[in-house]
């Protein structure tokens, strides 16, 4: 029998008691959990070891962020004074940390459902300037599948293609820190900018269902590369490697530990250390990681992937669940510069069950060691310019 992982124990302790110990109906418990988390000063996600020094230096990347800045300025200029006031926040505002996949919290910013046709075009132009073609396509497809969910549940007030909100943190600038956030059901993007540096995390992407088999958006499907490449990688390992990588042969209803209001955690490593992989397996794992990192615009993705490669031997890959072609599973990639999770979740909107399904997927990307939301870059900026 494998030893019980500290990180799995931590996940249980972190998630369950904060919800179950609060009195009242589920919504009241979620509200209490949210307020407790937001009351804690931001620290970030860390591992049990001491992180390498100077992980996130302020530097020149050579990849321009000017198209993003101009797109954000154009979007803000299209808003009325009232809408601009509710959309623009200070760069260090707590608003960054208020994102949530669940639909029942009040969103801030400008909703796509309230935008004019022209404003929607400008909002999508901001996303196009910030994301890769694949990242933009997946974001739009998730929004469409939320429209499919509205069709299936007949709850257009809870789900829908346009129930997504944009906020801007800080005035878009070529030299000062700023950023933007997309917040809504099954897709959240936090995008921080300082000069020509970008930090895109936390990012949450998923869907229920993951494929529309009928309706307006029939044929739309998401998160298949994340699923299939993850399964292919675990099956590339030999028996000895699998014994280390597979933490449990079954998974629970939900296993993600990096979702909303979990900004401050200390995690143990799970799975196999990548220094134990062959060169071919390392290349295959990098291909999997690039699926996630590749949602950002290509130039910035290359910068991030260079950091990932630099720390690849210190990266861990852990797995829970089956390894057959139709299995449900969870995996976690823990790098000093990236935390990535994939989780087949139990059905919630379309059914009620504790058995996970391939028709409900959550993925999370975070920047560990204190740089989610670009917080470590912002800290260094303040030290330099606001002593």
Helices and strands as residue ranges (DSSP letters): H 6-20, H 26-39, E 45-47, H 66-77, H 81-87, E 88-89, G 94-98, E 110-111, G 112-114, H 117-130, H 133-153, E 164-169, E 178-184, E 187-194, E 197-208, H 224-234, H 239-245, E 246-248, E 265-267, E 272-273, G 274-276, H 279-293, H 298-310, G 312-314, E 316-321, E 329-335, E 338-346, E 356-366, G 372-374, H 375-385
